[in-house]
């Protein structure tokens, strides 16, 4: 088992998650989307984005769909189209 496979297996075991195989394609999708965010938005945003994508997937959104949405958002963000902070409050 490679380093990332061993690590994810250990993380899933520690968190009590299903130990089924983490598909190579799923790993690639997550790494691609976090790479796009790290380079197009902000490096520290990448792990937070991965977490939020995981939450969305846990709530039923398909991983490829979630990743494509975020990759498109990151591309727009990098172009400056959506880089303003959202308004908060009432």
N, C-alpha and C positions, 0 to 999 in steps of 0.2 A: 504494500500500500504506500502511495507517495505521501509526501509531507502534508499536503493540503487534505488528502483523504483521511489520513490518520488524525489530523487536527479536528476536522469536522465530525468525525466519528466520536472523538473524545468529548467535544462540545455537546453533541446531541445526547450522549450518555449522561453527562453531568446535568443537563437540563431536563432529562427525562423525556426526550423526543424520540420518535420512531427511528430505529436504526437501519431502515431501508437504505438502499444505495442513493447517494446524492449524485445525480446524473452529471456527466461531464458537460453536457449542454447547459444545464442549469448553472453550473460553476462559471462557464464562459459568459453567460448572459449577465450574471451578477458582476463579474470582473469588468466586463465591457461597460456596463452602465456606471459603475463607480469610477472607472477610468475617465469616462466622458465628463462626469461631474467634477472630478479632481482637476482636470485640465481646463474645462470650460467655465466652471463656476468658482470653486474654491476647494483646495485639498481637504480641509477639515469637514467640508460638507459631504464628502464621499461616504464615510461610515454611517453618518446620520441618515443619508439617503438610502443606504442599503437596509438599515433598520426599518425605515418607513415603507420601502418596497416590500419587505418581509411582512409587515403588518397588513399591507394591502392584500398580499397574496394569502395570508392567513384568514382574511375576511372574504376570500373568494375570487379575487381578481387573478387571472392567469399570469404567471411570471412573464412570459413574452410580451403580453399586453402592457403590464405595469412598466417593464423595462423600456419598451418603445415610447410610451408616454413621457417617461423621465428623460430619455435620450433626446427626444424632440424638445422638451422644455429646456434642457441644458444647452442645446444648440441655439435656441432663441435667446437664452440668457447670455451666452457668450457673445452674441451679436448686439447685446444691449437692449433688446426689446422688452425684457421683463426683469431687469436687474434692480428695480426699485423695491424697497422693503414694503411689504403689505401694511396697510393701515391697521392699527389696533384700536380697540375701544369701541364705544357705541357709535 
